[in-house]
């Protein structure tokens, strides 16, 4: 996982909304797409960026592909952000 890819993926409000939707559990691309007024190709584009950043993963089941959060990557990002703030607080004291 690269932070650059993760932060680039997180910079788009549609992708952040997809992550919010997936926090309730895995969904297919069609189920995710129902939350937006955009083409299936556009949803696939956003899902691909999230996958490349390691923020979600896909699982193939019969004729469907389901997407789910990769919480370990999200935890790594959160840990880095907390450490960043912790380092700043250490300097202020």
Secondary structure, 3 states (H helix, E strand, C coil): CCHHHHHHHHCCHHHHHHHHHHCCCCEEHHHHHCCCCCCHHHHHHHHHHHHHCCCEEEEEECCEEEEEECHHHHHHHHHHHHHHHHHHHHHHC
